[in-house]
Every structure is written in C-alpha cells, then in structure tokens.
Amino acid sequence: MRIGIIGAGVAGLATAKTLLQAGHEVVVWDSAPDVGGVWSRTRRYPGLTTQSARATYGLSDFPMPKNLPEWPTGAQVQSWLEAYAHEFKIEPHLRLNVRVTSATGGENGWTVTLSTGETATVDKLVVANGVFCEPNMPTFPGAAEFTAAGGQIVAGTDVHEAEMARGKHVLVIGYGKSACDVTVPLSEVAASTDVIARQLLWKVPRKIAGVVNFKMLLLTRMGEALFKYHRLRGPERFLHGPGDPMRRSMLNSVGSVSVRQFKLEQLDLVPRGTMEGIVKGAIGLATEGFFEGVEKGAIRVRRDTTVVRLSAGRAELSDGTVLPADLIVCATGFQQGVPFLDETVQRQLLDERGNFQLYRQILPLGVDGLYFNGYNSSFFSPLNAEMAAVWITAHLAGAVPLPTPDAMRAQVRDQLAFMDEATDRHHCRGAKIIPFSLKNVDEVLDDLDLNISRRVRASHWLNPVDPSAYRGVTPALIARLRTRRPVLEDA
C-alpha cells in the first residue's frame, strides 16, 4: 500500500522505517526543515535535554551512541534521528518544509492537501504530529500595552538562543521540566529572572543522594509498578496489597531525599503533598543548575502565583507583587490538535471532553484507514512509538486479532477514566501514558503474540529497561507476514 505519515519526529520515522521494511510505499510530511519533531532546530530551546537517560531513550535496533552524555542535548538527539533516517533509507521518502492543511478520507483512501497547494492520495494515513505539536499560550490582560512598549511574549520552544534575554527582565511562566530547563541559561545573561509557578511540582534528582541514577528508580519495571495500574499482575498485587506501606515508603523517601538534596525547605520550594502524588502533576527530572541558581539569587521562584495583568514594562502577580518585565517566556504545556482532519472525523475521534479515543493509543474507532503514533508519550517514547509502528504494520496486514468494536470502545472509555483518576486528568487529552509506559508496550505486543521473553522482562524489574531487548520484534513480524497467504475478501 501507499501510506502517508504526518510528522517526521520519533514516531513518524519509526513508522516509516517499519512500513518500508514490510514492503509498503511511504511518504512522510513535516512542516519543519529537518527531522526530529520536538528535537528540530526550529523548536529547541537552550538547556533542552532528554528526560530519560541515554541508554533507555533509544530505538531497539538503533541505540544512541555511547559517547553521548547520560542526558543528551536536543541537538544530539536530532543528529541521532537524522542518522536513523539515513541508516534505514527513509530520507528519499521525506517531504520537509511542507505542512498538511487537510486530510479527507473516502472509499479510495485519503486525499491530503499540502501547504504548497499540491494534493496527494494515499491508501492509509498515520498521524504522527506529536503530543507536543502546538504550544499552549495563555492570554494576559494588558498584553497589547506590554508588547506595544517593546515587550515580548514567546513560547518556550521559540527561544532558540539565550542571547535574546541579555540585559532583560525575564519572566518564565511554568514550573515543568521545560520551564526550569530554559530558565537556567536565560538567568546567566538576563538582568533578572523570575519563575512564575502556579503550582510547585516534585523534581526527581538525576542522581538520588548524588549517587543512585534516576533510571534505577523510575526507568525499571519495579519503578513503574510503584504506581497502581487498573489491571494488576504478578508482584504488583503484593505492592498494592500487603506491601503497600513499603511501596509508599520507597516513593516518599525519594521526596525526602529531594528536599534535603536541593535544600527545598530553605528555599521555600517544598511542593504540597507527597512524592507519591507526583504522577498527578508531572514527573519532572530536576534541571542541573536550577536550584543552585535559586540559592545564589540568580533565579527567583514566585510560588503559588499567576500573572494577572501586564502593562508597559511590568507584570502584576496574583499576590499583588509587581515585577519589571521585558521578556515573558511561556513554558505552559502544549495542545494536542489535528486541525487537518474534518469535523466529521474529529467527532468520531474525540469524546465530549476533547480526549482522543484511541484503542491501544493507536486506532481510532469508526474511522477507516487512519492510525495514530506518538500519542503514547512516555518515559520510553522511542520504544513505545516503535512498538506501535509494529502494531500498525500488523494491522494493515490483517494480523491483529481485535475484540468487537463495542468491546474496544469500552476499553478506551475505561482507560480514559482510569487515567483521569491516576493523573488528575494530566494526560494530554488521553495521549500521555506516563507512568504506565511498559504496560502499553506489553499490551501492544501481547496483541501480536510478539512480546519479549518473561526472563528478559524479569531482568528489567530491577535493571533499567534496555530498548535493544526488543530488537527481534520487528524482524519476527516481517518474517511472519512474508509466510502468510493472501486472504481473499470473500473467503
């Protein structure tokens, strides 16, 4: 078949590579001038690094080079993805600097209209435009007066060089990883740097107590099992039953270590609640230099506040504080959007709250010939995307045994209801699966009877998950598909 893929980030590239190996014709469109999605040079902010360690943030047959740092920079990740596209001969199938403006399905496949005015027809369509496709920009009363006087309001992804903050009074809105990441380099050149934090979030040290790598805690199957999934298996039943006090102690002890390690009490930056509730906000890796900058006075965190009004050169906060302001950087999350799909499709795709209704985070129900990849944002996003690509390839060949449509719809509803409760609705409209990354991998591969061995999965219980353990999955599927006999439509 001829398959169209919207997006050349990790998910789009992994899908293209797998489909090409299965013998399909592929075309990949992306509005950026380079591959990488969130890692593109058009979206990288200074200080950007991976949240997961290098050894765990990889593709099964294409790990990151060992000479990269433990937490590679945005530029290093983008270079790695470029090398992946070259290695697997995806480059001839890329159409970069082209935006998809509309995609319409019909009996003969999908008609895609591009920003160049061209149209293309494909048999099936994969949406891989990413959970972090469009910055979520807040509106501020007085913004027109502020910008008329020379002030700037930008998204964090639009800050490509720290120099734009030199000598300016900077306000960074947000307290997630990207907010803290971009704050550090800006604070080194700005006249003042204030972080406006509506809510403080727990930050996990890269090395707990300066010794134990973060990946040993949350990037293992044990680490994932510390958070209660709605279907418990094996040791999870003990952890959330008789072993619950031990489980709580393990999680909350990390919070205690963080308080001491980052001197949070002295800095008045202890978040409310306990570390156990970390998933209900966001699991954030601590930015190197951030708390040190707060301690030195180069960074000031205005906790439990918001910006209520802007004026020429000033910002008024909800606690009555008035700050000088020249540059406002909004690191306030992203919107998940598919504006190129028509209203009929979107009504099928989204529930009444705007959540994506995707079986296995991949398959929209009631929309023929459409798939999603990358809408399973996780600690292991490359691995999750790669295994989703395998599932899509199998489904195209009719090799995925599925429940009835009603049963799939019920599973989607149950999954969304569970994630509402588990994350306090912080799941990117149903597109983020943290902290249940490996649950998604297992479910996808169990559908195909292609999961890796119990022994290897057991080794990941205490050791960080190694994506290369899944290296044999794609070849196994391709070999299986080659031996399948064609099935006649009326057979």
C-alpha positions in Angstrom: 0.0 0.0 0.0 0.9 3.7 -0.2 1.0 5.1 3.3 1.0 8.8 4.3 2.7 9.8 7.5 2.1 13.2 9.0 5.2 14.1 11.1 8.9 13.3 11.0 9.6 13.0 14.7 10.5 9.8 16.5 7.1 8.3 15.9 6.9 9.2 12.2 10.4 7.9 11.5 9.9 4.7 13.4 6.6 4.1 11.5 8.2 4.9 8.1 11.1 2.5 8.8 8.8 -0.4 9.8 6.4 0.0 7.0 9.2 0.2 4.4 10.7 -3.0 5.8 7.2 -4.6 5.3 7.2 -3.6 1.7 4.9 -0.6 1.7 5.4 2.7 -0.2 5.7 5.6 2.2 5.7 9.4 2.2 6.4 11.5 5.3 5.4 15.1 5.5 6.7 17.6 8.1 6.4 21.4 8.4 9.9 21.6 9.8 13.1 21.8 7.6 14.6 18.8 9.4 13.6 15.6 11.1 13.2 15.3 14.8 9.8 16.7 15.8 10.3 18.3 19.2 14.1 18.0 18.7 14.0 20.0 15.5 16.3 23.1 15.4 13.1 25.1 14.9 11.8 24.1 18.3 14.9 23.6 20.5 15.4 25.9 23.4 18.7 26.4 25.2 19.1 23.9 28.0 17.0 21.2 26.3 18.0 17.6 27.2 16.2 14.3 27.3 14.3 13.4 30.5 15.2 9.7 30.2 18.8 8.5 30.3 20.6 7.8 27.0 20.6 4.0 27.4 16.8 3.9 27.9 15.9 6.6 25.3 16.6 4.6 22.2 15.2 2.5 19.4 15.6 -1.2 19.6 17.9 -1.5 16.6 19.5 1.9 16.7 20.7 2.9 20.2 22.1 6.3 20.9 26.0 6.5 20.5 27.7 5.6 23.8 29.9 8.7 23.5 26.9 11.0 24.2 26.3 12.3 27.7 23.9 10.5 30.1 21.2 13.0 29.2 21.9 14.1 25.6 21.1 17.6 24.4 18.4 18.4 21.9 20.9 18.9 19.1 22.5 15.5 19.9 19.1 13.8 19.8 18.2 15.4 16.5 21.5 14.3 15.0 20.8 10.8 16.1 17.4 10.8 14.4 19.0 12.2 11.2 21.4 9.2 11.3 18.4 6.9 11.9 16.7 8.2 8.8 19.9 7.8 6.8 20.6 4.3 8.1 17.2 2.9 7.2 16.9 4.8 3.9 13.9 7.0 5.0 15.4 10.2 3.5 14.1 9.7 -0.1 10.6 9.4 1.4 10.7 12.7 3.3 8.8 15.8 2.3 10.1 18.5 4.7 9.1 22.2 4.9 5.6 21.1 3.9 2.5 21.4 6.1 -0.6 19.2 5.7 -3.6 21.5 5.6 -6.3 18.9 5.2 -6.8 15.2 5.0 -10.1 13.7 3.8 -10.9 10.0 3.9 -13.1 8.2 1.3 -13.7 4.9 -0.4 -10.4 5.1 -2.2 -8.2 6.1 0.7 -7.1 9.6 1.8 -6.7 12.8 -0.1 -4.1 15.0 1.5 -3.8 18.7 0.7 -0.4 20.4 1.3 0.7 23.9 2.0 2.3 24.0 -1.4 -1.1 23.6 -3.0 -0.4 20.1 -4.1 -2.6 17.1 -3.3 -1.6 13.5 -2.7 -3.6 10.3 -2.4 -2.7 7.5 -0.1 -4.3 4.3 0.9 -3.9 4.7 4.6 -2.8 7.6 6.8 -0.8 7.7 10.0 -1.0 10.8 12.2 2.4 11.3 14.0 2.3 15.0 14.5 3.1 14.6 18.2 1.6 15.2 21.6 3.7 18.4 21.8 2.7 19.8 18.5 1.4 23.3 19.4 2.4 25.4 22.4 -0.4 26.3 24.8 -0.1 30.0 25.1 -2.0 31.8 27.9 -3.7 35.2 27.4 -2.8 38.1 29.6 -4.9 41.2 30.2 -2.8 44.2 29.1 -0.7 42.2 26.6 -1.3 44.7 23.9 0.1 47.5 26.0 3.0 45.4 27.1 4.0 44.5 23.5 3.4 48.0 22.2 6.0 49.2 24.6 8.6 46.7 23.3 7.9 43.7 25.5 7.9 40.2 24.0 5.7 37.2 24.8 7.0 34.0 23.4 6.6 30.2 23.8 9.5 28.3 25.3 10.0 26.5 22.0 10.6 29.9 20.3 13.6 30.7 22.5 16.5 29.3 20.4 19.3 31.4 21.9 19.8 32.7 25.4 21.1 36.0 24.0 17.6 37.2 23.4 17.4 37.6 27.2 20.6 39.6 27.6 20.1 42.5 29.9 16.4 42.0 30.1 13.9 41.3 32.9 12.7 37.8 32.2 9.6 36.1 33.5 9.3 32.3 32.8 5.7 31.1 33.2 5.5 27.4 34.4 7.4 25.0 36.6 7.7 21.9 34.5 10.9 20.5 33.1 11.0 22.8 30.0 10.4 25.9 32.2 13.2 25.0 34.5 15.5 23.9 31.6 15.2 27.2 29.8 15.4 29.3 32.9 19.0 28.3 33.7 20.7 29.6 30.5 18.5 32.7 30.4 19.3 33.6 34.0 23.0 33.7 33.1 22.6 36.7 30.8 19.3 38.3 32.0 19.1 41.4 34.3 16.6 39.4 36.4 14.9 36.0 36.1 11.6 35.2 37.8 9.8 31.9 37.5 6.0 32.3 38.0 4.8 28.9 39.3 1.1 28.4 39.7 1.9 25.1 41.4 5.2 23.6 42.5 6.0 20.1 41.2 8.2 17.5 42.7 11.6 17.2 40.9 13.4 13.9 40.8 17.2 14.2 41.1 19.2 12.9 38.2 21.3 11.2 40.9 19.4 10.5 44.1 21.6 11.5 47.1 24.2 12.2 44.4 24.8 8.5 43.9 21.8 6.5 42.5 20.9 7.3 38.9 17.3 8.3 38.4 17.0 5.5 35.8 17.4 2.9 38.6 14.2 4.2 40.3 11.6 5.1 37.6 13.0 3.5 34.4 12.6 0.0 35.6 9.5 -2.3 35.7 9.7 -2.1 39.5 9.6 1.7 39.3 6.5 1.6 37.1 4.9 -0.9 39.4 5.1 1.6 42.3 2.1 3.3 40.6 -1.2 1.4 40.6 -2.4 0.3 37.2 -6.0 -0.7 36.8 -5.1 -4.3 35.9 -2.5 -5.7 38.4 -0.4 -8.6 37.6 2.2 -10.7 39.4 4.3 -8.8 42.1 2.1 -5.7 41.6 -0.7 -7.4 43.6 1.7 -7.6 46.5 3.0 -4.0 46.1 -0.6 -2.6 46.2 -1.8 -5.0 48.8 0.2 -6.3 51.7 3.3 -4.5 50.5 1.6 -1.1 50.2 3.4 0.5 53.2 6.7 -0.5 51.8 5.8 0.9 48.4 4.7 4.2 49.8 7.9 4.4 51.8 10.0 3.8 48.7 8.4 6.6 46.8 8.1 9.1 49.5 11.7 8.5 50.7 12.8 10.0 47.3 10.8 13.1 48.2 12.6 13.4 51.5 16.0 13.0 49.7 14.9 15.7 47.2 14.1 18.1 50.0 17.5 17.6 51.6 19.5 17.4 48.3 18.0 20.6 46.8 17.6 22.4 50.1 13.9 22.9 49.3 12.9 23.9 52.9 15.5 26.7 53.0 14.4 27.9 49.5 10.7 27.6 50.4 10.2 25.3 47.4 8.7 22.2 49.0 5.7 21.1 46.9 2.4 20.3 48.6 1.6 16.7 49.1 4.0 13.8 48.9 6.2 12.3 46.2 3.6 9.5 45.8 1.3 12.1 44.2 4.0 13.1 41.6 2.1 11.5 38.7 -1.0 13.7 39.4 1.0 16.7 38.3 4.0 15.8 36.2 7.1 13.7 36.7 9.9 16.1 36.2 13.6 15.5 36.2 15.5 18.2 38.1 17.4 20.7 35.8 21.1 20.9 36.6 21.8 24.4 38.0 18.2 25.4 38.6 18.1 25.1 42.4 21.7 26.3 42.6 20.6 29.4 40.7 17.8 29.9 43.2 20.1 29.6 46.1 22.5 32.2 44.6 19.7 34.6 43.9 20.1 34.5 40.1 16.7 32.8 39.8 13.6 33.7 41.9 10.6 31.4 42.1 7.3 33.1 42.8 5.4 30.1 44.1 1.6 29.7 44.0 1.1 32.8 41.8 0.0 33.7 38.3 0.3 36.8 36.1 -3.0 38.8 36.4 -2.1 41.8 34.3 0.6 43.2 32.1 1.4 46.9 31.4 4.4 48.7 29.8 7.5 47.0 31.2 5.7 45.5 34.1 3.8 42.4 35.3 1.4 42.2 38.2 1.1 38.9 40.0 -1.9 37.4 41.8 -0.3 38.1 45.2 0.0 41.8 44.4 3.7 41.8 43.6 4.7 44.0 40.6 7.8 42.9 38.7 9.8 44.6 35.9 9.3 42.6 32.7 10.7 42.8 29.2 10.5 39.2 28.1 7.8 36.6 29.0 8.6 33.0 28.2 5.5 30.7 28.4 6.5 27.2 29.2 2.9 26.3 29.8 2.5 23.0 28.1 1.1 22.0 24.7 -2.1 21.5 22.8 -2.8 18.2 21.1 -4.5 19.1 17.8 -5.4 17.6 14.4 -6.8 20.6 12.6 -6.3 19.0 9.2 -9.0 16.4 9.9 -12.5 17.4 9.1 -15.2 17.9 11.7 -16.9 14.5 11.0 -13.7 12.6 11.7 -13.0 14.7 14.8 -16.4 13.9 16.2 -15.6 10.3 15.9 -12.1 10.7 17.2 -12.7 12.9 20.3 -15.0 12.4 23.3 -17.2 15.1 24.8 -14.2 16.5 26.8 -11.8 16.5 23.8 -9.9 13.4 24.8 -8.6 11.2 22.0 -10.4 7.9 21.8 -7.7 5.5 20.6 -7.6 1.8 21.1 -4.1 0.9 22.3 -3.3 4.6 21.8 -3.2 3.8 18.1 -6.5 3.0 16.5 -9.4 5.5 16.3 -12.7 3.6 16.3 -15.1 4.2 13.4 -12.6 5.9 11.1 -11.3 3.6 8.4 -7.7 3.7 7.3 -6.5 6.1 10.0 -3.8 5.4 12.7 -2.0 7.4 15.3 1.5 7.0 16.6 3.3 9.1 19.2 0.0 9.6 21.1 1.6 7.3 23.8 4.0 9.8 25.2 6.1 8.1 27.8 9.5 7.8 29.5 10.4 5.4 26.7 8.8 7.4 23.8 11.0 5.9 21.1 10.4 2.3 22.2 6.6 2.9 22.6 6.5 4.5 19.2 8.5 1.7 17.6 6.2 -1.0 19.1 3.1 1.0 18.0 4.6 1.0 14.4 4.9 -2.8 14.6 1.2 -3.0 15.7 0.2 -0.7 12.8 2.1 -2.8 10.3 0.5 -6.0 11.6 -3.0 -4.4 11.5 -2.5 -3.3 7.9 -1.9 -7.0 7.1 -5.0 -8.1 9.0 -2.8 -9.8 11.5 -4.1 -8.2 14.7 -6.9 -10.2 16.4 -9.2 -7.5 17.8 -12.2 -7.5 20.2 -15.6 -6.3 18.9 -16.0 -2.6 18.2 -18.2 -2.3 21.3 -15.6 -4.1 23.5 -12.8 -1.8 22.1 -14.9 1.3 22.8 -15.5 0.1 26.4 -11.7 -0.5 26.8 -11.0 3.0 25.6 -13.5 4.5 28.0 -12.2 2.5 30.9 -8.6 3.5 30.1 -9.5 7.2 30.0 -11.5 7.0 33.2 -8.6 5.3 34.9 -6.0 7.9 33.6 -8.4 10.7 34.8 -8.1 9.3 38.3 -4.5 8.2 38.2 -3.1 11.5 36.8 -5.8 14.0 37.9 -6.6 14.4 34.2 -3.0 15.4 33.4 -2.8 13.0 30.5 -2.6 15.4 27.5 -6.2 14.6 26.4 -5.6 10.9 26.6 -2.3 11.0 24.7 0.2 10.6 27.6 0.7 7.2 29.3 3.3 8.1 32.0 3.9 6.4 34.3 2.5 3.3 32.6 4.9 3.2 29.6 5.7 -0.5 29.7 2.1 -1.5 30.3 1.4 -0.1 26.8 4.3 -1.9 25.3 3.1 -5.2 26.8 -0.5 -4.7 25.7 0.6 -3.9 22.1 3.0 -6.8 21.8 0.7 -9.3 23.6 -2.0 -8.5 21.0 0.5 -9.8 18.4 2.0 -12.6 20.5 5.3 -10.9 19.9 6.3 -9.9 23.5 9.9 -10.5 24.6 10.6 -13.4 27.0 9.4 -13.4 30.6 13.1 -13.9 31.6 14.2 -10.6 29.9 11.2 -8.7 31.3 12.1 -10.0 34.7 15.6 -8.7 34.3 14.0 -5.2 33.7 12.3 -5.5 37.0 15.3 -4.2 38.9 17.5 -3.0 36.0 16.7 -0.1 33.6 14.8 -1.1 30.6 17.1 -1.7 27.6 15.3 -1.0 24.3 17.7 -3.3 22.5 16.0 -6.2 24.2 13.2 -5.6 21.7 15.5 -5.8 18.7 14.0 -9.0 17.4 10.3 -7.9 17.4 10.2 -6.2 14.0 12.1 -8.9 12.2 9.8 -11.5 13.7 6.8 -9.7 12.5 8.2 -9.2 9.0 9.1 -12.9 8.8 5.6 -13.8 9.9 4.0 -11.6 7.3 6.1 -13.0 4.5 4.8 -16.5 5.2 1.2 -15.5 5.4 -1.0 -16.5 2.4 -3.1 -13.8 0.9 -6.7 -13.9 2.1 -9.5 -13.3 -0.4 -12.1 -10.7 0.5 -15.0 -13.2 0.1 -13.1 -16.2 1.6 
